[in-house]
Amino acid sequence: MRFSHRVDISEPNPIALAERAMRARGATPIALNDSNPTHHGLAPHMLPEPYAADPRGQRYAREALAAYLGGVSAGDIYLLSSTSQAYAWLMKLLCDAGDAVLAPKPGYPLIESIARLECVEPRFYQLRFDGSWTIDTAQIEQLLRDDTGHRIRALIVINPNNPTGSYVKPGEREQLVALCRAYDVAIIADEVFFDYALEPFEGNRRFSGERGVLTFALDGFSKTLAAPHAKVGWIRVSGPGDDVREATWRLDVIADDFLPMSELVARAVPPMLATAPDQLQRVRARTQGNLRRLHELLRADALGVVDVLRAEGGWNVLLRFPSVIDENELVLSLMEHAGASGQPGYFFDMPSNGYLALSLLAEPERFASNVRLVLGAVARALDVSD
């Protein structure tokens, strides 16, 4: 695996080498330059313990997370504030300026924005819809084959994708791992919505823990606990041993430069993890119940021109309406007549006109009202009385 030249992994200076040897003998040098106030009795009462700057995040928090995930080593986990930060760190790790990552379309535009901030070129592969969403693996293979300059350094998969709600199918996963291994490309797997199945096919599983190719699996409290304000995310590193060792050595440098998670936040990680099963069930009940209600409302609609694309997992669905209605005009009509707004399909690079994203998180009465607002706007656009 080839990594970026942005991470300084030069040999330590003679003093650092001597300090390392001294610690290996069980001795700790007196640090004349120790400017950590928590080592000198100056920590505040609310945080009395000494601050140990573990670049991967506080050990106790990572151990709690590893126990929650099951079968995971705390040493393979990096704690940080969000999956957005994880994307940025991994692009620093894998990509020099001008290198590229492959990302799915339709997809959430955040990845493209972060890539540009990291001076990385976003290139895109298509998800195709034919009753369900599939990955165009042949297109990915062609993109990798045509990349004669070897600028593509990572393949990003969203499992399940947002807003299409599509999981990576078992056959697709096998092909993607084989392609990435053949072309020396890492996988970045964003799996924040994985636990929120809606209408899934059989055989879906996480990329987290994949051993066939260097893999970075992303997740966090934003979705696991329905707590975006908690600001806790993580990276799990897996893959061939040599690649993992090289990747974690370099990722430690990046993590150390940006400093580990706040101790105040880290303290809350173990007790917050204890609430995860209840939170997951609570959100699942809401999203699955609203999806059932959505199907009922669409079946009962007299006009019958709005349907919902199959959503295998996640929190959002895509409504499809007649393409003669302009997406912008539909949303502007919602704003004018109902004081409501929304995200049309072109926000996510849907391949054609006629889509609107709808959240399944609203309280049931509010959700049903939201659906009726959309149906009313479609009727107005087609000049059909309610």
C-alpha positions as CSV (number, residue, x, y, z in Angstrom):
1,M,0.0,0.0,0.0
2,R,1.3,3.4,-0.9
3,F,0.8,6.3,1.5
4,S,1.0,10.0,1.2
5,H,4.2,12.0,1.6
6,R,2.4,14.5,3.8
7,V,3.1,12.5,7.1
8,D,6.6,13.1,8.6
9,I,7.9,9.6,9.6
10,S,11.6,10.6,9.6
11,E,13.9,8.8,12.1
12,P,13.8,10.2,15.6
13,N,16.7,12.4,16.7
14,P,19.4,11.0,19.1
15,I,17.7,12.4,22.2
16,A,14.4,10.8,21.3
17,L,16.1,7.5,20.7
18,A,17.9,7.6,24.0
19,E,14.7,8.4,25.8
20,R,13.1,5.5,24.2
21,A,15.9,3.2,25.2
22,M,15.7,4.5,28.8
23,R,12.0,3.8,29.0
24,A,12.6,0.3,27.6
25,R,14.8,-0.3,30.6
26,G,12.0,0.7,32.9
27,A,13.3,4.2,33.7
28,T,11.5,7.5,33.1
29,P,13.7,10.5,32.3
30,I,13.1,13.7,34.3
31,A,11.5,16.0,31.7
32,L,13.1,19.5,32.3
33,N,10.7,20.9,29.7
34,D,7.5,19.3,30.9
35,S,4.9,22.0,30.4
36,N,1.9,19.8,31.1
37,P,0.2,21.6,34.0
38,T,-1.6,18.3,35.1
39,H,1.8,16.9,35.9
40,H,2.5,19.6,38.4
41,G,-0.6,19.7,40.6
42,L,-2.3,22.4,38.6
43,A,-5.2,20.5,37.0
44,P,-8.7,21.8,37.8
45,H,-10.8,20.0,40.4
46,M,-13.2,18.8,37.8
47,L,-10.3,17.1,35.9
48,P,-7.8,16.1,38.6
49,E,-6.0,13.3,36.9
50,P,-2.8,13.8,34.8
51,Y,-3.4,14.3,31.1
52,A,-1.9,11.5,29.0
53,A,-2.0,12.4,25.3
54,D,-2.7,9.1,23.7
55,P,-3.0,9.9,20.0
56,R,-5.6,7.2,19.4
57,G,-7.8,8.5,22.2
58,Q,-8.1,7.6,25.9
59,R,-7.4,3.9,26.4
60,Y,-10.3,3.3,28.7
61,A,-12.7,4.8,26.2
62,R,-11.3,2.7,23.4
63,E,-11.5,-0.4,25.5
64,A,-15.2,0.3,26.3
65,L,-15.9,0.8,22.7
66,A,-14.0,-2.4,21.7
67,A,-16.1,-4.3,24.3
68,Y,-19.3,-2.8,22.9
69,L,-18.4,-3.7,19.3
70,G,-17.2,-7.2,20.2
71,G,-14.2,-9.1,18.9
72,V,-12.3,-5.8,18.3
73,S,-9.0,-4.8,19.7
74,A,-8.8,-1.4,21.3
75,G,-5.5,-0.9,19.5
76,D,-7.3,-0.9,16.1
77,I,-9.5,2.0,17.1
78,Y,-9.0,5.7,16.8
79,L,-11.4,8.0,18.7
80,L,-12.0,11.5,17.2
81,S,-14.8,14.0,17.1
82,S,-16.7,12.9,13.9
83,T,-16.7,10.8,10.8
84,S,-16.1,14.1,8.9
85,Q,-12.8,14.5,10.8
86,A,-12.0,10.8,10.0
87,Y,-12.4,11.4,6.3
88,A,-10.0,14.3,6.5
89,W,-7.4,12.3,8.5
90,L,-7.6,9.4,6.1
91,M,-7.2,11.6,3.0
92,K,-4.1,13.1,4.7
93,L,-2.8,9.6,5.3
94,L,-3.5,8.2,1.8
95,C,-3.4,11.1,-0.6
96,D,-0.9,13.6,-1.8
97,A,-2.2,16.9,-3.3
98,G,-3.8,16.0,-6.6
99,D,-4.5,12.3,-5.8
100,A,-8.0,11.1,-6.0
101,V,-10.7,9.1,-4.1
102,L,-13.6,7.3,-5.6
103,A,-17.0,8.0,-4.1
104,P,-20.6,7.0,-4.9
105,K,-23.2,8.9,-6.8
106,P,-26.0,9.5,-5.8
107,G,-24.5,10.4,-2.5
108,Y,-24.2,13.0,0.2
109,P,-22.1,16.0,-1.0
110,L,-20.0,16.2,2.2
111,I,-17.3,13.8,0.9
112,E,-16.7,15.9,-2.2
113,S,-16.4,19.1,0.0
114,I,-13.9,17.5,2.4
115,A,-11.9,16.1,-0.5
116,R,-11.5,19.5,-2.0
117,L,-10.5,21.0,1.3
118,E,-7.8,18.3,1.5
119,C,-6.6,19.1,-2.1
120,V,-7.8,15.7,-3.2
121,E,-9.8,15.1,-6.4
122,P,-13.2,13.4,-5.9
123,R,-14.1,11.0,-8.7
124,F,-17.4,9.2,-8.8
125,Y,-18.8,5.8,-9.5
126,Q,-22.5,5.3,-10.1
127,L,-25.2,3.5,-8.2
128,R,-27.9,2.2,-10.6
129,F,-31.5,1.7,-9.7
130,D,-33.6,-1.0,-11.2
131,G,-36.1,-1.8,-8.5
132,S,-33.1,-1.8,-6.0
133,W,-29.8,0.0,-6.0
134,T,-26.6,-1.7,-7.2
135,I,-23.0,-0.6,-7.5
136,D,-21.6,-0.3,-11.0
137,T,-18.5,-2.5,-10.2
138,A,-17.6,-2.6,-13.9
139,Q,-17.3,1.2,-14.0
140,I,-15.1,1.1,-10.9
141,E,-12.8,-1.5,-12.5
142,Q,-12.6,0.7,-15.6
143,L,-11.8,3.8,-13.5
144,L,-9.0,1.9,-11.8
145,R,-7.7,0.4,-15.0
146,D,-7.6,3.9,-16.7
147,D,-5.8,5.4,-13.7
148,T,-2.3,4.9,-15.3
149,G,-0.8,7.6,-13.0
150,H,-2.0,5.6,-9.9
151,R,-3.6,8.7,-8.4
152,I,-6.7,6.9,-7.0
153,R,-5.7,6.0,-3.5
154,A,-9.0,5.0,-1.8
155,L,-12.5,3.7,-2.6
156,I,-15.2,5.1,-0.4
157,V,-18.3,3.0,0.2
158,I,-21.3,4.1,2.3
159,N,-22.9,1.0,3.8
160,P,-25.8,1.7,3.6
161,N,-25.6,4.7,1.3
162,N,-27.3,8.0,2.0
163,P,-29.8,8.9,0.6
164,T,-30.4,5.8,-1.4
165,G,-30.5,3.5,1.6
166,S,-28.7,0.7,-0.2
167,Y,-26.4,-1.7,1.5
168,V,-23.3,-3.2,-0.3
169,K,-24.5,-6.6,-1.5
170,P,-22.3,-9.7,-0.7
171,G,-21.3,-10.1,-4.4
172,E,-20.4,-6.4,-4.7
173,R,-18.3,-6.5,-1.6
174,E,-16.3,-9.5,-2.9
175,Q,-15.6,-7.7,-6.2
176,L,-14.7,-4.4,-4.5
177,V,-12.2,-6.1,-2.1
178,A,-10.6,-8.0,-5.0
179,L,-10.4,-4.8,-7.1
180,C,-8.8,-2.7,-4.3
181,R,-6.3,-5.5,-3.5
182,A,-5.4,-5.8,-7.2
183,Y,-4.9,-2.0,-7.7
184,D,-3.4,-1.3,-4.3
185,V,-6.3,0.9,-3.2
186,A,-7.6,1.3,0.4
187,I,-11.3,1.0,1.3
188,I,-12.9,3.7,3.5
189,A,-16.2,2.3,4.6
190,D,-18.7,4.7,6.2
191,E,-21.1,2.5,8.2
192,V,-22.8,5.0,10.4
193,F,-26.3,3.9,9.3
194,F,-25.5,0.1,9.3
195,D,-27.7,-0.7,12.3
196,Y,-30.8,0.9,10.9
197,A,-32.3,-1.7,8.6
198,L,-35.5,-0.9,6.8
199,E,-36.2,-3.3,3.9
200,P,-32.9,-5.1,3.5
201,F,-31.8,-8.0,1.4
202,E,-30.1,-10.9,3.0
203,G,-26.4,-11.2,3.5
204,N,-25.4,-7.6,4.3
205,R,-22.5,-7.2,6.6
206,R,-20.0,-4.5,7.7
207,F,-16.7,-3.9,6.1
208,S,-15.4,-3.3,9.7
209,G,-12.8,-6.0,10.3
210,E,-12.2,-6.8,6.6
211,R,-8.8,-8.6,6.3
212,G,-8.5,-8.9,2.5
213,V,-7.4,-5.3,1.9
214,L,-6.5,-2.2,4.0
215,T,-9.8,-1.0,5.4
216,F,-10.8,2.0,7.5
217,A,-14.4,1.6,8.9
218,L,-16.1,4.7,10.2
219,D,-18.9,5.0,12.8
220,G,-19.9,7.2,15.6
221,F,-22.4,8.4,18.2
222,S,-24.1,10.7,15.7
223,K,-26.1,7.7,14.4
224,T,-25.5,4.9,17.0
225,L,-26.9,7.1,19.8
226,A,-28.9,9.5,17.6
227,A,-26.6,12.1,19.2
228,P,-24.8,14.3,16.6
229,H,-24.1,16.8,19.4
230,A,-22.0,14.2,21.3
231,K,-19.2,14.6,18.8
232,V,-17.7,11.1,19.1
233,G,-16.6,9.1,16.1
234,W,-14.1,6.4,15.5
235,I,-12.0,4.6,12.9
236,R,-11.4,0.9,13.0
237,V,-8.3,-0.2,11.0
238,S,-8.1,-3.7,9.5
239,G,-6.4,-5.5,6.7
240,P,-3.2,-7.4,5.9
241,G,-0.8,-7.1,8.9
242,D,2.0,-5.2,7.1
243,D,-0.4,-2.6,5.7
244,V,-2.1,-2.2,9.1
245,R,1.2,-1.6,10.9
246,E,2.3,0.9,8.3
247,A,-1.0,2.7,8.3
248,T,-1.3,2.9,12.1
249,W,2.3,4.2,12.4
250,R,1.5,7.0,10.1
251,L,-2.0,7.6,11.4
252,D,-0.6,7.9,14.9
253,V,1.5,10.9,13.7
254,I,-1.6,12.6,12.3
255,A,-3.7,11.9,15.4
256,D,-0.9,13.2,17.6
257,D,-0.6,16.4,15.7
258,F,-4.3,17.0,16.1
259,L,-4.3,15.8,19.8
260,P,-6.7,13.2,21.2
261,M,-10.3,13.6,22.2
262,S,-11.3,15.9,25.1
263,E,-11.1,14.1,28.5
264,L,-14.5,15.5,29.3
265,V,-16.0,13.7,26.3
266,A,-14.0,10.6,26.8
267,R,-15.3,10.1,30.3
268,A,-18.8,10.0,28.9
269,V,-18.1,7.3,26.3
270,P,-18.5,4.2,28.5
271,P,-21.8,5.3,30.1
272,M,-23.1,6.5,26.8
273,L,-22.3,3.2,25.2
274,A,-24.5,1.5,27.8
275,T,-27.5,3.4,26.4
276,A,-26.8,2.3,22.8
277,P,-29.1,-0.8,22.6
278,D,-32.1,1.2,23.8
279,Q,-31.3,4.1,21.6
280,L,-30.9,1.9,18.5
281,Q,-34.2,0.2,19.2
282,R,-35.9,3.6,19.8
283,V,-34.8,5.0,16.5
284,R,-35.5,1.7,14.6
285,A,-39.0,1.7,15.9
286,R,-39.5,5.3,14.7
287,T,-38.0,4.8,11.2
288,Q,-39.6,1.5,10.5
289,G,-43.0,2.6,11.8
290,N,-42.9,5.8,9.7
291,L,-41.9,3.8,6.6
292,R,-44.9,1.5,7.1
293,R,-47.1,4.6,7.4
294,L,-45.5,6.1,4.3
295,H,-46.5,3.1,2.3
296,E,-50.1,3.3,3.6
297,L,-50.4,7.0,2.7
298,L,-49.0,6.5,-0.8
299,R,-51.4,3.6,-1.4
300,A,-54.3,5.7,-0.2
301,D,-53.4,8.7,-2.4
302,A,-56.1,9.1,-5.0
303,L,-53.7,10.6,-7.5
304,G,-51.3,7.7,-7.2
305,V,-48.3,9.3,-8.9
306,V,-45.8,9.4,-6.0
307,D,-43.9,6.3,-4.9
308,V,-40.9,5.6,-2.7
309,L,-37.8,3.9,-3.8
310,R,-36.9,0.8,-1.9
311,A,-34.8,1.8,1.1
312,E,-32.8,-1.0,2.6
313,G,-31.4,0.9,5.6
314,G,-30.8,4.4,7.1
315,W,-33.0,7.3,8.2
316,N,-34.1,8.7,4.9
317,V,-36.0,7.7,1.8
318,L,-36.3,9.0,-1.7
319,L,-39.8,9.9,-3.0
320,R,-40.3,9.8,-6.7
321,F,-42.8,12.0,-8.5
322,P,-43.6,12.7,-12.2
323,S,-40.5,14.1,-13.8
324,V,-42.6,16.8,-15.6
325,I,-42.6,18.6,-12.3
326,D,-39.4,20.6,-11.8
327,E,-37.7,19.7,-8.4
328,N,-37.0,23.3,-7.6
329,E,-40.5,24.3,-8.4
330,L,-41.9,21.6,-6.1
331,V,-39.8,22.7,-3.2
332,L,-40.6,26.4,-3.8
333,S,-44.3,25.5,-3.9
334,L,-43.9,23.7,-0.5
335,M,-42.3,26.8,0.9
336,E,-44.9,29.2,-0.5
337,H,-48.0,27.1,0.5
338,A,-46.9,25.2,3.5
339,G,-43.8,26.9,4.9
340,A,-41.9,23.7,4.4
341,S,-38.6,23.0,2.6
342,G,-36.7,20.0,1.4
343,Q,-33.8,18.5,-0.4
344,P,-34.5,17.6,-4.1
345,G,-32.7,14.8,-5.9
346,Y,-30.2,16.9,-7.7
347,F,-28.7,17.8,-4.3
348,F,-27.4,14.2,-4.3
349,D,-26.7,14.0,-8.0
350,M,-29.6,11.8,-8.8
351,P,-29.4,10.8,-12.5
352,S,-32.8,12.5,-13.4
353,N,-35.4,14.9,-12.3
354,G,-38.3,13.9,-10.0
355,Y,-37.0,13.0,-6.5
356,L,-37.3,14.4,-3.0
357,A,-35.5,13.2,0.1
358,L,-37.7,12.6,3.1
359,S,-36.6,12.0,6.7
360,L,-38.1,9.0,8.6
361,L,-37.2,10.5,12.0
362,A,-40.1,12.9,12.5
363,E,-42.7,12.1,15.2
364,P,-45.5,10.0,13.6
365,E,-48.1,12.7,13.4
366,R,-45.6,15.2,12.0
367,F,-44.3,12.6,9.6
368,A,-47.8,11.9,8.2
369,S,-48.4,15.6,7.9
370,N,-45.1,16.0,6.0
371,V,-46.1,13.3,3.5
372,R,-49.4,14.9,2.9
373,L,-47.7,18.2,2.3
374,V,-45.6,16.6,-0.5
375,L,-48.7,14.9,-2.0
376,G,-50.5,18.2,-2.0
377,A,-47.6,20.0,-3.7
378,V,-47.5,17.4,-6.4
379,A,-51.3,17.7,-7.0
380,R,-50.9,21.5,-7.3
381,A,-48.0,21.1,-9.7
382,L,-50.1,18.9,-11.9
383,D,-53.1,21.3,-11.5
384,V,-55.2,18.6,-9.8
385,S,-57.5,19.7,-7.0
386,D,-56.8,18.2,-3.5
